[in-house]
Amino acid sequence: MTLDLGSYSKAVEKRLAVLAETGFGLRLWQRDPSLWGGSAREKGQVAGSLGWLDVAQTMELNQDLLLKLRQEAREAGFGRVVHMGMGGSSLAPQVMARVLPLAKDGLPLTVLDTTDPATVLEIERQAPPEDTLFIVASKSGTTAEPHAFGEYFFRLVSQEKGGRAGENFIAITDPGTPLAELAASRDFRHIFLNFPGIGGRYSALSFFGLVPAALAGVDVATLLGQALVMQQACAAPVPGGENPGLVLGAVLGELALKGRDKVTFIAPGSIAALGMWLEQLLAESTGKKGKGLLPVAGEAIGRPDVYGGDRLFVFFKTGSNEAGLEKGLSRLKAAGHPVVTIGVEEPYQLGQEFFRWEVATAAAGAALGINPFDQPNVQESKDNTNHLLGQAAKAGELPPQSPLLMEAPLSIYSESLAPPVDSVSTALGSFLGKARPGGYLALMAYLTENGESAAALARLQAAMRDRLRLAVTVGYGPRFLHSTGQLHKGGPEGGLFLQLTCDDNEDALIPGAAYGFSVFKQAQALGDFKALEGHGRSVLRVHLGADQAGGLARLEEIVKGLNFG
């Protein structure tokens, strides 16, 4: 790891000295909850959240079990795996399947972490459900999305296999949860009870990450070996200045205190997916009490003049196809932007990064004076969603919403823009005109995720960044609700939230519910809208109509035509 911090170097050195004086490294491994302050109740919660420190060693004892699981699945005739979870239960396996080389006997892995009905139906149609091994993953065992996914596909498998449907299912959860009880009653093929004291976003190296990864063909032994290399490098006896986790944590925490709180990941395509996992780890861990690190992933590198003074760049250097990135980073360094360079020369070093960033996030939390192991604002959107779904169950539909403006194909919804608003351009200009230095813009897309939408959102991200000189994040809903959603409500003020929705052209009914995935997704969008408003955030919804691609194209056209002076 190489640090190019310029004028911030001395501040980071002082932070490392504070960590050394307080014995942070030793006390972390002693699981001392007082490192993060708080009440007796909060300290108790922290003390029960540090099981990730040695989970790699525990999982080494289970690696043969995971290898046999892959062999068993092949012998049983399964042709693919569908992993169903949200946030910490789904992001790590998704990253591993995209970044790591996979064994030839691995099963194709699909991760379902959206309530978008088109996506659910596409997964259903890709292969016969009876030939699919489904994983239902939820730490609490009560997470609404994986429960709905599980019910939907269990019904489909039951139609083909009757009472033997449980053979097609695996559960990953904590001991004693409703999911564990349901899985036992339905005779699931396997029930993996995860180890206590590991929060969802710290669970990459536990059963939550490694069961689906092993089935996909990940070499679990090599991945854990790499994680243990970093664990030793971050061990209690290692001095703070030589401890890669503490050094990175000191950089993250100290630069955030100096206003550099937009952590921007620059990575070649081979490892770019790591940003998805880091988004949740950083945002949900630190975004509270008006503070937080805002992760910016997937952003194309720009000229130095399009960035404000709130950026910290992290470059993952793999050693291939990086000439353009390195040239851009050289310009950023010359302009005074701090840059951290982390070498990831071999794909399985991903195991090292999982552990490095977990330690770093814990240390950054101490510097910021927050508890990195809770998520106090996540429940708000869930409660709003449940209330709306209750109304939908009684009335047969969600409460009607009146647009502030309709200009085909787009409709504008807002509680903060005062009429009259005579055009979509005027509405967007007024909303985006609220941008201030040090703030950010979140594009929250409750859309079908595909190559076309990803490219359109990337163009919007770049256009808005360059015009506003503002950090712009992109998140698909409801995935980001289990990721950056905590920071949106509990983190620093100054965020602008642009919600994108569209009509669903087909739906999939959820067994046992009076609605389908379309209403579920709409309720999640509306519930989050209300939660953001409740925190005084500036939020605007743009409904794209029935043609998602056409609506995005029109929105992009309008944004590029805006004049901010």
Helices and strands as residue ranges (DSSP letters): E 2-4, G 6-8, H 9-21, H 24-29, G 33-36, H 40-47, G 51-54, H 55-60, H 63-75, E 80-84, G 87-89, H 91-99, E 109-112, H 117-126, G 129-131, E 132-137, H 144-161, G 162-168, E 169-173, H 178-185, E 190-193, G 200-202, H 207-216, H 220-233, G 240-242, H 244-257, E 262-266, H 274-286, E 294-296, G 304-306, E 311-317, H 323-334, E 339-343, G 347-349, H 350-368, H 378-395, E 405-407, E 410-413, H 424-432, E 440-445, H 451-468, E 471-476, G 479-482, H 485-490, E 495-501, H 517-534, E 538-543, H 548-561
